[in-house]
Amino acid sequence: MNSKPQTANHKLQMPTTGHITLPAEVGEEKMVVQLAKKWGADAIRDSDGTELSQEMLDMGLEVYSTTCLVRAEQTYPRRHMDQLPQKFLMSDPVTATNTKLVIDLMSGFYREKYVIDTKHNAKKYWEVIDRTTGTVVAPSKWAFNPKTGKVTLAGITPFHRYTVNFLVFQIWDTTSMYNHLTNNWTKPHVISVDPYHKQCWDHLMAFYDKYLENHPQTDVVRLTTLAYHFAVDSDQNAVDKFRDWTGYQDTISVLALEDFAKEYGYRLRAEDFVDQGYYNAACRVPSKGYLDWMNFIHRFVVRFGKALVDKAHAAGKRTAIFWGDHWIGVEPYRPEFLKMGIDIHVGAAEDGVALRRISDTPGGLVKELRLYPYFFPDVFREGGDPLGESLSNWIKIRRALLRKPVDRLGYGGYLSLALKFPKFVDHVAELCEEFRRFKINSGGGESKKAPIKVAVLNCWGTWKAWINSFGAPQKFLVKRPDVIQVAGTNLLECLAGLPVEIEFISFAEIEREGIPSDIDVIINDGDAETAWSGGRWWANPKIAGEIRRFVHHGGGFIGCRGPSAFQHQGHYFQLADVLGVDKETGNTLQSATVRAEVAREHFITEDLAGKADFGTNETFVYVCDPQTQLLAANGLHVMAAAKPFGQGRSVFFGALPYDLTNSRLLHRAIFWAASKESELKKWFSANPNTDYAFYPKTGKIVVTNNSDQPQTTQLFDGRGKTCKVTLKPYASVWQ
């Protein structure tokens, strides 16, 4: 490199076609051919509600055929309604005004989606709970009427609130219901089945054998996904009542509950699943019983998946799974996952976190992103902005792609809708070309990382690696129910594009094994007392002690939102001594705070121009140690702080919503916390609106402009040499 300013250009290697999967639709054969050429697609696929015509099959492209066995054939479920997926629901709480009470179980739920389980003994599997005391009401005090769907309670306490945890069968598949409501399907409702039942398993395997036989031109069987759908509960108006994209709420059958009891030596209660009405949502600190159930179901899903993969391989076909729909139990970060032998891992991606969710999974699978927006009428409609949504998504995805590559891109939905937006079609062509250029010039290898390993610490560890930990503001967004928007914080998105090694660890791992010796910095990011922050784990002396020891001996700790938050022994932040800050919850109002001025200069804020957006004006976090260096504040509310602790260092952020400024703040905070400031300016771009990466496999470098304005930046290579580069809006330039 030289120090002469440059205006970069794209002239390196011309990209080839390939690495793109195109959705196809009967009646759009001409456009399929046109777009396959325009986008450089080498594969076509069907989607829910679409088919591939013979003309498409004969195009010479690789063929992905989609099947979701548990909802593929509709005669069997209608004849075996006792083999549908089950779940525990909690009736809406009702306040008793005397000693008797009648509860309509399905009040508040969508009656076209669920039917109460009247086959199994309600007194054995259900629970009536006094929610004022938390005690279980004796079965002798209540009776269920299967004709009315109501439970009558007697001998109860007036003005206590009562609920019933009851079993239902799901009689309308969640994805089918979504397509009816969003894509205006009018076909009969689809019903899913539960392969845990031996008779159902055998039926599905026989059906699958015929499917493979009837698809001779299929190269890849895309299993969407395997057995159990993520939880979406619907209210009486068919609107989302509860949604957990990672939850095991829909994995229940009485048969599985009984087998679990035999294997584990204890029985799970209905309340183990209902969880006071929280349903073990991802933000909840998981119980031992729920984690045991997850392991139990995961092992079954692996067995089911392996049976399907083995059959496809025997038929000379590869297999793909889609990280969506019926994906619960798959768990690609668990060691058992690779036993399935899946060939291709497909995941929907709207940002860098979603890319890392796919790209970081272990094993030698082909990794393919299914890009948003899907070609559905919720976006591809008059007044919709698919181009704007795609561009916003791609810039975030590209930041993460620089650090961890994937192998393929693709789309899903109805091609005819996308064709109504020609500017979007042209944009996708440019996006596909840029991706192929990346594959060629990177050689498919990873970019150079700094010698820093970061561990993201929460209750889940790898169970939920690269799953966003939403903050409380998320609840108050106006949004499409099927698309996640992140409010208040998104530290993971800031982290996804940084040049450091990243892994996820759990509190249970630290309790068992301590902190791994190769970790440089621990990040604890989450709302107080949630699974992401840790909740009651922070009252465990081994956890707090181990982390204090780690930092004191030279490690780094970065806390965001409610790090170590749990009211215990005179502090809310259990690592207040490490962080140098604590949070006011009303218990220390009479205690003085340490007065501190915002530091005029600090390594972490060196690239900060103006004020950063911390997503909140009030953290109620205050300085509690004179050694604390205040980096940003709103009055006395601490927004960012840093502190030495022994030989190590800590950093606090009140929140860290994703933007390029905050990503740079986190970038510098990690290097500072690791005490490796000297490593920062190696393959580094001085302008926070840009990124820079070096690929040892090919010896090539890339610089990207992540903004909609031209940017000039100074680049630092791995040897300390510099140059200046000017980039057009959103450009990616290779040298």
VOGU-3710 file (C-alpha; in Angstrom, 3 decimals, decimal comma):
1> mnskpqtanh> 0,000/0,000/0,000  1,071/3,616/-0,476  -0,001/6,828/1,153  -1,311/8,467/-2,034  -5,094/9,137/-1,943  -7,046/6,847/-4,240  -10,489/6,612/-5,743  -11,191/2,885/-5,660  -12,605/0,913/-8,561  -14,135/-2,518/-9,014
11> klqmpttghi> -11,733/-3,967/-11,581  -10,415/-7,207/-10,170  -12,105/-10,418/-11,253  -15,374/-10,634/-13,126  -17,868/-12,719/-11,197  -19,350/-15,895/-12,603  -22,935/-17,026/-12,407  -24,069/-19,318/-9,631  -24,557/-19,489/-5,876  -28,131/-18,137/-6,158
21> tlpaevgeek> -31,412/-19,994/-5,609  -34,419/-18,550/-7,433  -38,047/-19,161/-6,407  -40,149/-20,366/-9,319  -43,849/-20,264/-10,035  -46,032/-22,039/-12,569  -47,156/-19,647/-15,295  -44,028/-17,515/-14,989  -41,714/-19,701/-17,059  -40,522/-16,848/-19,284
31> mvvqlakkwg> -39,713/-14,676/-16,332  -37,961/-17,542/-14,564  -35,632/-17,891/-17,551  -35,136/-14,128/-17,718  -34,394/-13,720/-14,017  -32,225/-16,821/-13,848  -29,981/-15,097/-16,395  -30,267/-11,646/-14,862  -29,530/-12,828/-11,317  -27,118/-15,584/-12,346
41> adairdsdgt> -29,146/-18,275/-10,592  -27,954/-21,858/-10,732  -30,850/-23,377/-8,770  -34,631/-23,041/-8,635  -36,994/-23,932/-5,836  -40,685/-24,149/-5,128  -42,343/-22,389/-2,209  -45,449/-23,062/-0,157  -48,359/-22,802/-2,553  -46,229/-22,978/-5,714
51> elsqemldmg> -45,076/-25,760/-8,008  -42,318/-26,339/-10,556  -43,552/-27,053/-14,060  -41,845/-29,607/-16,268  -40,493/-26,755/-18,369  -38,767/-25,351/-15,293  -37,453/-28,739/-14,274  -35,870/-29,058/-17,719  -34,020/-25,716/-17,550  -30,771/-27,379/-16,488
61> levysttclv> -30,715/-25,665/-13,100  -30,294/-27,528/-9,845  -33,729/-28,247/-8,401  -34,676/-27,715/-4,756  -38,013/-29,325/-3,917  -39,667/-28,272/-0,686  -41,502/-30,634/1,582  -42,580/-30,431/5,178  -43,558/-33,990/5,951  -45,569/-33,248/9,067
71> raeqtyprrh> -47,985/-31,104/7,037  -47,525/-32,580/3,551  -50,335/-35,169/3,471  -53,777/-34,256/4,781  -55,782/-37,475/4,785  -53,890/-39,078/7,670  -54,252/-36,244/10,218  -58,006/-36,010/9,641  -58,289/-39,718/10,424  -55,946/-39,579/13,426
81> mdqlpqkflm> -56,807/-36,392/15,287  -55,168/-37,794/18,416  -51,743/-37,611/16,710  -51,684/-33,866/16,148  -49,215/-31,591/17,959  -50,314/-30,724/21,466  -49,503/-27,922/23,845  -50,437/-26,562/27,250  -52,372/-23,317/27,246  -53,242/-21,230/30,273
91> sdpvtatntk> -56,771/-19,861/30,405  -57,070/-16,121/30,833  -57,019/-15,325/34,579  -60,425/-14,839/36,168  -61,108/-13,241/39,555  -63,445/-15,153/41,827  -66,079/-13,046/43,590  -67,384/-15,930/45,713  -66,472/-19,531/46,453  -67,549/-20,761/43,005
101> lvidlmsgfy> -66,169/-19,910/39,571  -66,673/-21,053/35,966  -63,799/-20,636/33,515  -64,321/-20,867/29,745  -60,993/-22,398/28,696  -60,984/-21,163/25,113  -62,029/-17,610/25,900  -59,277/-15,454/24,441  -57,989/-18,152/22,051  -58,699/-18,734/18,361
111> rekyvidtkh> -61,152/-21,617/18,195  -60,283/-22,502/14,597  -56,720/-23,294/15,661  -57,150/-25,364/18,826  -59,418/-28,045/20,208  -59,391/-29,057/23,870  -57,911/-32,511/24,534  -60,775/-34,626/25,846  -59,011/-37,933/25,185  -56,591/-37,832/28,116
121> nakkywevid> -57,405/-37,587/31,813  -57,689/-33,895/32,651  -57,200/-34,498/36,371  -53,857/-36,185/35,664  -52,325/-33,714/33,222  -54,047/-30,381/33,822  -53,629/-27,968/36,724  -55,918/-25,349/38,216  -53,817/-22,713/39,971  -54,632/-19,969/42,429
131> rttgtvvaps> -52,525/-17,216/40,868  -52,806/-15,082/43,993  -50,950/-17,656/46,088  -49,314/-19,746/43,366  -50,769/-22,949/44,830  -52,366/-25,799/42,898  -56,091/-26,242/43,511  -56,945/-29,800/44,548  -58,550/-31,804/41,716  -61,498/-32,523/44,014
141> kwafnpktgk> -62,402/-28,814/43,844  -62,863/-28,592/40,093  -64,602/-30,396/37,244  -64,268/-30,161/33,464  -67,300/-30,358/31,188  -66,073/-31,564/27,745  -69,364/-30,523/26,100  -69,074/-26,875/27,120  -65,283/-26,606/27,334  -65,613/-25,051/30,779
151> vtlagitpfh> -64,103/-25,810/34,172  -66,165/-25,258/37,314  -64,366/-24,518/40,601  -65,925/-24,831/44,054  -64,686/-24,135/47,590  -62,177/-21,515/46,431  -61,133/-18,183/47,941  -63,098/-15,091/46,908  -61,129/-12,342/45,158  -58,237/-14,606/44,273
161> rytvnflvfq> -57,405/-15,022/40,568  -57,559/-18,490/39,011  -56,314/-20,096/35,806  -56,416/-23,547/34,238  -53,391/-25,090/32,525  -55,015/-27,350/29,944  -53,998/-29,485/26,975  -55,117/-28,793/23,425  -54,570/-30,311/20,012  -53,610/-27,874/17,240
171> iwdttsmynh> -56,021/-28,338/14,361  -54,633/-25,642/12,074  -50,936/-25,512/11,219  -49,403/-22,146/12,121  -47,751/-21,574/8,732  -50,928/-22,514/6,876  -52,874/-20,070/9,034  -50,309/-17,355/8,286  -50,589/-17,961/4,548  -54,377/-17,816/4,674
181> ltnnwtkphv> -54,330/-14,519/6,525  -51,333/-12,909/4,746  -51,345/-14,441/1,263  -55,124/-14,828/0,971  -55,096/-18,606/0,611  -58,552/-20,124/0,235  -57,584/-23,800/0,125  -58,530/-26,103/3,045  -56,711/-25,612/6,322  -53,517/-27,627/6,664
191> isvdpyhkqc> -53,173/-29,833/9,736  -49,770/-30,941/11,029  -49,032/-34,255/12,725  -46,629/-35,260/15,483  -44,141/-37,936/14,360  -43,446/-38,888/17,986  -46,338/-41,362/17,612  -44,970/-44,598/16,128  -47,928/-45,066/13,783  -47,510/-41,513/12,511
201> wdhlmafydk> -43,736/-41,983/12,085  -44,316/-45,097/9,961  -46,919/-43,305/7,838  -44,599/-40,362/7,213  -41,695/-42,595/6,232  -43,861/-44,457/3,727  -45,156/-41,158/2,332  -41,585/-39,861/2,079  -40,467/-42,948/0,147  -43,150/-42,201/-2,445
211> ylenhpqtdv> -42,218/-38,525/-2,494  -38,610/-39,353/-3,314  -39,718/-41,787/-5,993  -42,042/-39,179/-7,540  -39,361/-36,477/-7,706  -36,679/-37,978/-9,936  -35,462/-34,558/-11,118  -35,060/-33,169/-7,623  -31,449/-32,613/-6,646  -32,033/-31,218/-3,156
221> vrlttlayhf> -34,883/-32,136/-0,839  -35,525/-29,064/1,292  -37,055/-30,243/4,547  -39,008/-27,285/5,959  -37,954/-28,120/8,582  -38,600/-31,330/10,480  -41,107/-31,907/13,263  -42,235/-29,035/15,500  -43,287/-25,479/14,730  -42,142/-22,497/16,759
231> avdsdqnavd> -44,832/-21,129/19,046  -47,399/-18,665/17,755  -50,533/-18,523/19,884  -53,514/-16,681/18,457  -56,223/-14,748/20,243  -59,935/-14,872/19,502  -59,418/-12,571/16,518  -56,577/-14,660/15,001  -54,040/-12,010/16,079  -50,766/-13,006/17,747
241> kfrdwtgyqd> -51,224/-13,531/21,471  -47,786/-15,049/22,096  -44,837/-15,683/19,776  -41,537/-17,381/20,583  -39,368/-18,189/17,598  -37,121/-20,462/19,675  -39,664/-21,970/22,073  -40,569/-25,608/22,690  -44,172/-24,914/23,632  -45,528/-26,863/20,611
251> tisvlaledf> -43,523/-30,064/21,122  -45,848/-31,766/23,576  -47,707/-35,060/23,436  -48,951/-37,156/26,317  -46,897/-40,054/24,961  -43,720/-37,952/25,061  -44,521/-36,723/28,581  -44,795/-40,316/29,761  -41,575/-41,362/28,018  -39,785/-38,373/29,514
261> akeygyrlra> -40,865/-39,430/33,007  -39,517/-42,933/32,422  -36,163/-41,670/31,128  -35,546/-38,835/33,596  -37,160/-40,309/36,686  -39,514/-37,399/37,349  -42,688/-36,016/35,819  -43,071/-32,589/34,268  -46,098/-30,580/35,364  -48,339/-28,491/33,135
271> edfvdqgyyn> -46,906/-25,482/34,986  -43,411/-26,431/33,790  -44,618/-25,413/30,339  -47,134/-22,688/31,183  -44,638/-20,941/33,480  -47,169/-18,556/35,093  -48,319/-17,555/31,634  -44,817/-16,632/30,408  -44,552/-19,996/28,582  -40,774/-20,230/29,044
281> aacrvpskgy> -40,219/-17,443/26,536  -36,603/-16,955/25,496  -36,256/-14,026/27,890  -37,124/-16,240/30,874  -34,372/-17,849/32,959  -34,908/-21,514/32,021  -35,686/-24,129/34,647  -33,939/-27,494/34,855  -37,143/-29,223/33,772  -37,520/-27,091/30,661
291> ldwmnfihrf> -33,870/-27,620/29,677  -34,258/-31,364/30,197  -37,328/-31,307/27,958  -35,422/-29,413/25,265  -32,677/-32,045/25,319  -35,257/-34,825/25,201  -37,043/-33,364/22,176  -33,775/-32,458/20,445  -32,592/-36,066/20,550  -35,884/-37,218/19,040
301> vvrfgkalvd> -35,740/-34,604/16,258  -32,180/-35,633/15,402  -33,328/-39,240/15,105  -36,257/-38,209/12,903  -34,070/-35,984/10,737  -31,410/-38,659/10,286  -34,022/-41,122/9,044  -35,137/-38,637/6,379  -31,598/-37,708/5,355  -30,555/-41,344/5,039
311> kahaagkrta> -33,489/-42,047/2,715  -32,702/-39,021/0,545  -29,030/-39,955/0,300  -29,972/-43,507/-0,665  -32,071/-42,001/-3,468  -29,078/-39,997/-4,699  -30,317/-36,646/-3,430  -28,923/-34,091/-1,026  -30,918/-32,575/1,802  -31,408/-29,080/3,132
321> ifwgdhwigv> -33,117/-27,827/6,247  -34,652/-24,392/6,639  -34,154/-22,560/9,919  -37,808/-21,596/10,161  -41,336/-23,009/10,381  -41,072/-26,484/12,000  -37,461/-26,033/13,137  -37,878/-26,448/16,903  -35,686/-29,259/18,202  -33,154/-28,993/15,373
331> epyrpeflkm> -30,582/-26,934/17,364  -27,689/-26,588/14,875  -25,246/-25,504/17,602  -25,728/-28,661/19,676  -23,195/-31,492/19,116  -25,888/-34,035/18,225  -27,120/-31,963/15,265  -24,383/-33,116/12,894  -25,462/-36,729/13,395  -28,370/-35,993/11,045
341> gidihvgaae> -26,026/-35,681/8,077  -27,798/-32,665/6,581  -26,020/-31,262/3,491  -27,324/-27,690/3,269  -28,373/-25,319/6,011  -30,770/-22,567/4,878  -31,760/-19,637/7,053  -33,803/-16,497/6,551  -31,689/-13,390/7,081  -32,687/-9,793/7,544
351> dgvalrrisd> -29,513/-8,594/9,271  -25,987/-9,468/10,339  -27,130/-11,386/13,405  -29,194/-13,693/11,200  -26,223/-14,232/8,890  -23,988/-15,148/11,828  -26,688/-17,495/13,094  -26,131/-19,506/9,903  -22,469/-18,850/9,139  -21,193/-19,698/12,626
361> tpgglvkelr> -22,880/-23,106/12,865  -20,359/-25,949/13,130  -19,754/-28,628/10,544  -19,025/-28,625/6,836  -22,557/-27,914/5,630  -23,305/-25,658/2,692  -24,744/-22,493/4,246  -27,396/-20,575/2,350  -29,178/-17,328/3,239  -32,803/-16,835/2,290
371> lypyffpdvf> -32,982/-13,050/1,963  -35,784/-10,753/3,020  -38,133/-9,416/1,917  -39,956/-12,582/0,909  -41,995/-12,148/-2,245  -45,230/-11,887/-0,272  -48,033/-9,299/-0,594  -47,331/-7,811/2,828  -44,333/-6,013/1,241  -44,806/-6,436/-2,516
381> reggdplges> -47,937/-4,326/-2,709  -48,912/-0,831/-3,672  -47,152/1,485/-1,252  -44,677/-1,205/-0,195  -40,929/-0,588/-0,325  -39,166/-3,882/-1,056  -36,138/-2,062/-2,480  -35,623/0,023/0,654  -36,097/-2,969/2,947  -33,695/-5,109/0,929
391> lsnwikirra> -30,999/-2,446/0,795  -31,200/-1,800/4,534  -30,994/-5,531/5,217  -28,127/-6,172/2,812  -25,830/-3,532/4,286  -26,146/-5,150/7,721  -25,753/-8,633/6,247  -22,681/-7,577/4,279  -20,932/-6,267/7,422  -21,233/-9,713/8,996
401> llrkpvdrlg> -20,433/-11,495/5,735  -17,010/-9,850/5,768  -16,243/-11,744/8,981  -17,956/-15,110/8,433  -18,845/-16,168/4,872  -21,778/-18,207/3,636  -21,980/-20,220/0,431  -25,237/-19,231/-1,238  -28,061/-16,694/-1,367  -31,685/-17,230/-2,303
411> yggylslalk> -35,212/-15,901/-2,140  -38,637/-17,323/-1,424  -42,242/-16,495/-2,219  -44,153/-15,642/-5,359  -41,981/-14,535/-8,257  -44,883/-12,787/-9,966  -45,053/-10,278/-7,102  -41,359/-9,370/-7,339  -41,640/-8,784/-11,083  -43,993/-5,872/-10,434
421> fpkfvdhvae> -41,055/-3,957/-8,916  -38,403/-3,572/-11,668  -36,067/-1,420/-9,552  -36,034/-4,165/-6,938  -35,278/-6,744/-9,636  -32,308/-4,655/-10,845  -31,096/-4,193/-7,269  -31,120/-7,958/-6,672  -29,032/-8,466/-9,803  -26,407/-6,075/-8,408
431> lceefrrfki> -26,586/-7,738/-4,994  -26,032/-11,200/-6,493  -23,069/-9,917/-8,506  -21,558/-8,349/-5,396  -21,962/-11,625/-3,494  -20,245/-13,640/-6,225  -17,419/-11,111/-6,319  -17,051/-11,610/-2,578  -16,905/-15,400/-2,968  -14,229/-15,213/-5,655
441> nsgggeskka> -12,002/-12,647/-3,987  -12,281/-14,077/-0,482  -11,760/-17,614/-1,723  -14,556/-18,626/0,623  -12,255/-18,121/3,589  -12,666/-15,958/6,656  -11,130/-12,531/7,001  -8,246/-11,837/9,349  -9,371/-11,478/12,974  -7,746/-9,617/15,824
451> pikvavlncw> -6,166/-11,851/18,514  -9,228/-11,353/20,737  -11,889/-13,888/21,668  -15,210/-12,620/22,976  -17,681/-14,739/24,931  -21,329/-13,660/25,042  -22,644/-14,801/28,419  -26,313/-15,591/29,111  -28,442/-18,441/30,454  -28,660/-20,180/27,088
461> gtwkawinsf> -25,115/-20,303/25,721  -25,067/-22,098/22,368  -28,717/-23,154/22,709  -29,614/-19,700/21,431  -26,404/-18,470/19,804  -27,007/-15,389/17,682  -30,592/-14,997/18,848  -31,419/-11,350/19,553  -32,046/-10,447/23,179  -34,859/-7,968/22,782
471> gapqkflvkr> -35,229/-5,090/25,191  -38,458/-3,901/26,785  -39,039/-1,178/24,121  -39,609/-4,002/21,612  -43,107/-4,485/23,039  -44,139/-0,959/22,180  -43,240/-0,953/18,489  -45,884/-0,849/15,789  -44,744/-3,541/13,399  -45,698/-6,380/11,104
481> pdviqvagtn> -46,216/-9,377/13,403  -44,065/-11,664/11,230  -41,041/-9,341/11,069  -38,837/-8,647/14,039  -37,818/-5,089/14,691  -35,366/-4,366/17,456  -35,849/-1,369/19,692  -33,754/-0,034/22,520  -30,738/-2,229/21,992  -29,133/-4,562/19,544
491> lleclaglpv> -25,609/-5,109/20,750  -25,438/-8,397/18,826  -25,929/-6,575/15,526  -23,097/-4,216/16,445  -20,983/-7,258/17,313  -21,827/-9,311/14,200  -19,572/-7,296/11,898  -16,534/-6,902/14,148  -13,148/-8,586/13,459  -12,957/-10,738/16,589
501> eiefisfaei> -13,654/-14,379/17,402  -17,031/-14,867/19,094  -18,624/-17,683/21,051  -21,598/-18,052/23,381  -21,362/-19,478/26,897  -23,857/-20,095/29,682  -23,794/-19,554/33,431  -24,179/-23,292/33,918  -20,946/-23,862/31,978  -19,079/-21,414/34,193
511> eregipsdid> -20,495/-23,088/37,288  -19,339/-26,520/36,057  -16,080/-25,722/34,306  -15,082/-22,131/35,027  -14,282/-19,568/32,331  -12,438/-20,984/29,297  -8,778/-19,996/29,292  -8,861/-18,605/25,729  -11,506/-15,961/26,466  -10,330/-12,340/26,471
521> viindgdaet> -13,595/-10,453/26,985  -16,998/-11,450/28,385  -20,118/-9,579/27,236  -23,286/-9,705/29,341  -26,127/-7,900/27,558  -29,756/-8,089/28,571  -32,643/-6,541/30,420  -32,411/-7,011/34,171  -33,395/-10,417/35,566  -33,962/-12,001/32,154
531> awsggrwwan> -32,208/-15,040/30,706  -30,022/-12,707/28,660  -28,733/-10,867/31,744  -28,825/-13,905/34,038  -31,392/-13,208/36,741  -31,022/-15,466/39,773  -27,720/-16,847/38,502  -26,076/-13,682/39,817  -26,911/-14,716/43,392  -24,740/-17,799/42,833
541> pkiageirrf> -21,428/-16,948/44,537  -19,421/-19,089/42,128  -20,591/-17,079/39,111  -19,816/-13,639/40,522  -16,579/-14,899/42,066  -15,321/-16,537/38,874  -16,007/-13,452/36,779  -14,361/-11,155/39,331  -11,328/-13,453/39,325  -11,287/-13,460/35,505
551> vhhgggfigc> -11,304/-9,647/35,264  -8,896/-9,128/38,175  -6,363/-11,370/36,463  -6,475/-9,388/33,207  -9,748/-10,242/31,481  -12,312/-7,799/30,141  -16,013/-7,473/30,990  -18,557/-5,478/28,973  -22,031/-5,050/30,435  -25,044/-3,597/28,655
561> rgpsafqhqg> -28,533/-2,730/29,953  -28,810/-4,891/33,081  -25,469/-6,668/33,443  -25,312/-8,820/36,612  -28,661/-7,308/37,675  -30,286/-9,055/40,627  -31,219/-7,503/43,963  -28,939/-9,229/46,439  -26,824/-8,247/49,431  -27,057/-4,486/49,061
571> hyfqladvlg> -26,506/-4,179/45,306  -28,564/-4,463/42,161  -25,600/-4,933/39,839  -23,791/-7,823/41,489  -20,639/-6,758/39,646  -20,930/-3,132/40,740  -17,381/-3,357/42,060  -16,140/-4,480/38,645  -18,268/-2,090/36,572  -17,987/0,913/38,876
581> vdketgntlq> -21,701/1,651/38,413  -24,951/0,451/39,971  -28,625/0,993/39,247  -31,117/2,839/41,407  -34,190/0,687/42,033  -35,532/2,688/44,960  -33,481/0,980/47,648  -30,520/3,372/47,746  -32,223/6,740/47,302  -30,641/8,015/50,488
591> satvraevar> -27,142/6,971/49,438  -24,976/9,532/47,691  -23,603/8,925/44,205  -19,985/9,482/43,198  -19,773/12,683/41,183  -17,868/12,296/37,945  -17,240/14,390/34,846  -17,438/12,938/31,369  -13,895/12,207/30,187  -12,838/14,509/27,380
601> ehfitedlag> -10,653/11,825/25,830  -10,735/8,066/25,984  -9,663/5,283/23,639  -13,249/3,975/23,439  -14,764/7,296/22,341  -11,915/8,438/20,113  -13,918/8,020/16,878  -17,106/9,477/18,327  -18,235/12,615/16,487  -21,052/14,263/18,412
611> kadfgtnetf> -23,376/12,332/20,719  -24,039/8,624/20,461  -27,603/7,300/20,522  -27,910/4,946/23,484  -31,593/4,313/22,849  -32,698/5,865/26,123  -32,472/9,131/28,025  -32,724/7,590/31,487  -30,777/4,563/32,675  -31,038/5,271/36,439
621> vyvcdpqtql> -27,488/3,936/36,565  -25,088/5,959/38,687  -21,353/6,006/39,367  -20,491/4,172/42,586  -16,675/4,066/42,457  -14,184/6,966/42,177  -12,088/4,942/39,712  -14,939/4,856/37,209  -14,285/6,799/34,018  -17,529/8,360/32,785
631> laanglhvma> -17,675/8,192/28,975  -21,205/9,453/28,303  -24,050/10,661/30,480  -27,406/12,392/30,407  -27,308/14,460/33,572  -26,497/11,917/36,268  -27,763/8,978/34,189  -24,718/6,952/33,105  -24,836/6,016/29,418  -21,309/4,639/29,127
641> aakpfgqgrs> -18,471/4,101/31,599  -15,150/2,297/31,901  -13,154/1,136/34,890  -9,967/-0,770/35,728  -10,359/-3,737/38,071  -7,139/-5,341/39,185  -5,213/-6,145/36,022  -8,387/-6,164/33,938  -10,968/-3,697/32,702  -14,727/-3,286/32,462
651> vffgalpydl> -17,075/-1,232/30,246  -20,744/-0,375/30,798  -23,307/0,716/28,204  -26,822/1,767/29,208  -28,032/0,312/25,903  -26,512/-0,086/22,464  -29,020/0,086/19,594  -27,440/-0,795/16,292  -25,966/1,945/14,196  -22,506/2,423/12,733
661> tnsrllhrai> -21,426/4,766/15,526  -22,376/2,292/18,230  -20,727/-0,547/16,378  -17,486/1,449/16,427  -17,962/2,185/20,151  -18,287/-1,553/20,803  -15,330/-2,256/18,519  -13,078/0,022/20,535  -14,565/-1,089/23,868  -13,641/-4,713/23,131
671> fwaaskesel> -10,039/-3,840/22,298  -9,764/-1,602/25,372  -11,345/-4,171/27,705  -8,927/-6,807/26,345  -5,997/-4,417/26,962  -5,050/-4,817/23,296  -5,361/-1,269/21,998  -2,198/-1,716/19,927  -3,968/-4,362/17,814  -6,789/-2,055/16,716
681> kkwfsanpnt> -5,215/-0,410/13,675  -4,466/-3,573/11,776  -6,719/-4,050/8,749  -8,672/-1,122/10,148  -10,666/1,682/8,519  -10,645/4,979/10,392  -14,091/6,044/9,192  -16,822/4,298/11,259  -19,137/4,341/8,225  -16,804/1,914/6,463
691> dyafypktgk> -15,368/-1,566/7,015  -12,064/-3,120/5,965  -11,099/-6,787/5,764  -8,118/-8,870/4,651  -8,428/-12,460/3,387  -5,262/-14,492/3,995  -6,446/-17,268/1,678  -6,298/-15,025/-1,401  -4,238/-12,091/-0,133  -7,003/-9,687/-1,148
701> ivvtnnsdqp> -8,579/-6,852/0,779  -11,990/-5,205/0,645  -13,297/-1,892/1,904  -17,023/-1,164/2,081  -19,109/1,954/2,466  -22,079/1,182/4,695  -23,762/4,556/4,210  -25,851/6,282/1,555  -23,270/9,062/1,192  -19,778/9,081/-0,384
711> qttqlfdgrg> -17,116/8,375/2,227  -13,374/8,935/2,435  -11,400/6,870/4,889  -7,857/6,130/5,943  -6,981/2,442/5,808  -4,393/0,726/8,014  -2,996/-2,574/6,793  -1,552/-5,315/8,981  1,919/-3,784/8,871  0,938/-0,254/9,864
721> ktckvtlkpy> 1,011/1,263/6,381  -1,822/3,580/5,423  -3,664/4,978/2,438  -6,796/6,972/1,746  -9,736/5,670/-0,265  -12,926/7,368/-1,430  -15,996/5,200/-1,933  -19,370/5,773/-3,541  -22,533/5,172/-1,475  -22,891/1,512/-0,438
731> asvwq> -19,863/0,529/-2,526  -17,679/-2,505/-1,879  -14,201/-2,264/-3,395  -11,554/-4,969/-3,697  -7,806/-4,543/-4,083
//
